[in-house]
Amino acid sequence: MALTDCLAVQIARLFEPETAHRLALGAIERGFFGAPPQSDDPALATRVFGLEFANPIGIAAGFDKNAEAVDGSLGLGGGFVEVGGVTPMPQAGNPRPRLFRLRADQAVINRMGFNNAGVAMVRERLRRFRGDGRWRTGIVAANLAKNRDSRDAAADYAEGAAALAPLVDLLVVNVSSPNTPGLRDLQGPDALIAILARVDAAITQSNTSQRPALLVKVAPDLTPADIADIAQVVMTTESTGRRIVAGLVIANTTLERPTSLTSPERNEAGGLSGRPLFELSTRVLGDFYRATGGRLPLVGVGGVASGADAYTKIRAGASLVQLYTALVYQGPGLLRTIKRELAALLRRDGFEAVSNAVGANHG
Ligand SMILES: Cc1cc2nc3c(=O)[nH]c(=O)nc-3n(C[C@H](O)[C@H](O)[C@H](O)COP(=O)(O)O)c2cc1C
């Protein structure tokens, strides 16, 4: 770990987790951890969803819920960032404390409950960012959510899509956060089909010249039958041959509490992320790769903390990889470390391009 990262992690430890995150995000936006733009190893460049990624490593949703630090986050060296989850109306989320470090387990439990500034504010920030002419080579995704008290979930997702479609490259329909009652039920086929149809129509109506790719983010806590159902919905094509869904993000936080957890905070309510999520989320990623016949690009997320972890996700079927929790423990220089390690692993195994390693474990 670089000295600045080590210091940053040590200082952050002194603060209550949410305050630490706020401070870190502010520092990132001020470019504190940014390095002069460097070109990535050519082996890491990859084309997914029709977009050119300089590298396949991204920052996951929840890190920058309100698009406050898009430029700074891209400056950390990832190939893309996902802002949000964003809901149509601003909302406060659950009462604090709602974010817990499980230090001994290299994990976090959160029950934030979609605290965010609302889609109008996020749209304004993204518009400013776009207009600044500072757009780096990275790619921006937005994570769409519903307001806690909304009666019409599909309308909420459609509203978010309509507002943000002209400003982002990817839209992620998040039906998998565990802290909004009933949200995960929207992964069921009927609800999911209805939401996707509304969101697709909203993107069309937004009349954007660059149509963003539509992704669905799923939970890791799914039965084989759930996985088969979701795979069938997302692989469905219209009569024109067009598929509404371009890919899946696998996975959100888990409600499981592995017996290996030792931190005193392990029984806090909420979603668990970080190291203990790695195995489960990678297994579900592989299940989806098989269920979709390797024909749908997948974004692997959950417990990635090293180049070897990213490589494992890629071999299990991920075209792109994201992370969040490991940044808390290893600091923002981690993205550069992961890229270096991943490039070395690809070279070791004779892969000239990262895309050649996608799904390699499935033979
Ligand atoms: C504090 C916190 C907030 C999060 N908020 C969101 C969110 O708003 N939307 C979402 O889809 N995922 C959210 N996530 C889940 C992450 O995007 C990611 O799927 C999960 O943390 C697993 O990755 P990790 O182990 O690298 O952290 C959040 C995670 C954390 C820790």
The ligand as an SDF file (V2000), in Angstrom:
LIG
                    3D

 31 33  0  0  0  0  0  0  0  0999 V2000
  -22.3780    1.5230    1.9780 C   0  0  0  0  0  0  0  0  0  0  0  0
  -22.8270    0.7790    0.7540 C   0  0  0  0  0  0  0  0  0  0  0  0
  -23.8470    1.3200   -0.0320 C   0  0  0  0  0  0  0  0  0  0  0  0
  -24.2720    0.6490   -1.1730 C   0  0  0  0  0  0  0  0  0  0  0  0
  -25.2540    1.2090   -1.9400 N   0  0  0  0  0  0  0  0  0  0  0  0
  -25.6630    0.5810   -3.0830 C   0  0  0  0  0  0  0  0  0  0  0  0
  -26.6520    1.1470   -3.9160 C   0  0  0  0  0  0  0  0  0  0  0  0
  -27.1500    2.2560   -3.6580 O   0  0  0  0  0  0  0  0  0  0  0  0
  -27.0400    0.4510   -5.0090 N   0  0  0  0  0  0  0  0  0  0  0  0
  -26.4870   -0.7680   -5.3300 C   0  0  0  0  0  0  0  0  0  0  0  0
  -26.8630   -1.3840   -6.3310 O   0  0  0  0  0  0  0  0  0  0  0  0
  -25.5150   -1.3160   -4.5640 N   0  0  0  0  0  0  0  0  0  0  0  0
  -25.0910   -0.6720   -3.4590 C   0  0  0  0  0  0  0  0  0  0  0  0
  -24.1160   -1.2350   -2.6830 N   0  0  0  0  0  0  0  0  0  0  0  0
  -23.5660   -2.5610   -3.0660 C   0  0  0  0  0  0  0  0  0  0  0  0
  -22.2680   -2.4520   -3.8610 C   0  0  0  0  0  0  0  0  0  0  0  0
  -22.4630   -1.7650   -5.0690 O   0  0  0  0  0  0  0  0  0  0  0  0
  -21.7050   -3.8660   -4.1530 C   0  0  0  0  0  0  0  0  0  0  0  0
  -22.6460   -4.5620   -4.9530 O   0  0  0  0  0  0  0  0  0  0  0  0
  -21.4470   -4.6620   -2.8860 C   0  0  0  0  0  0  0  0  0  0  0  0
  -20.9570   -3.8460   -1.8670 O   0  0  0  0  0  0  0  0  0  0  0  0
  -20.4620   -5.8120   -3.1290 C   0  0  0  0  0  0  0  0  0  0  0  0
  -19.2030   -5.3160   -3.5590 O   0  0  0  0  0  0  0  0  0  0  0  0
  -17.9510   -5.1470   -2.5290 P   0  0  0  0  0  0  0  0  0  0  0  0
  -17.8340   -6.4250   -1.7720 O   0  0  0  0  0  0  0  0  0  0  0  0
  -16.7820   -4.8630   -3.4160 O   0  0  0  0  0  0  0  0  0  0  0  0
  -18.2980   -3.9940   -1.6600 O   0  0  0  0  0  0  0  0  0  0  0  0
  -23.6640   -0.5790   -1.5380 C   0  0  0  0  0  0  0  0  0  0  0  0
  -22.6370   -1.1130   -0.7500 C   0  0  0  0  0  0  0  0  0  0  0  0
  -22.2030   -0.4470    0.3790 C   0  0  0  0  0  0  0  0  0  0  0  0
  -21.0970   -1.0490    1.2030 C   0  0  0  0  0  0  0  0  0  0  0  0
  1  2  1  0
  2  3  1  0
  2 30  2  0
  3  4  2  0
  4  5  1  0
  4 28  1  0
  5  6  2  0
  6  7  1  0
  6 13  1  0
  7  8  2  0
  7  9  1  0
  9 10  1  0
 10 11  2  0
 10 12  1  0
 12 13  2  0
 13 14  1  0
 14 15  1  0
 14 28  1  0
 15 16  1  0
 16 17  1  0
 16 18  1  0
 18 19  1  0
 18 20  1  0
 20 21  1  0
 20 22  1  0
 22 23  1  0
 23 24  1  0
 24 25  2  0
 24 26  1  0
 24 27  1  0
 28 29  2  0
 29 30  1  0
 30 31  1  0
M  END
$$$$
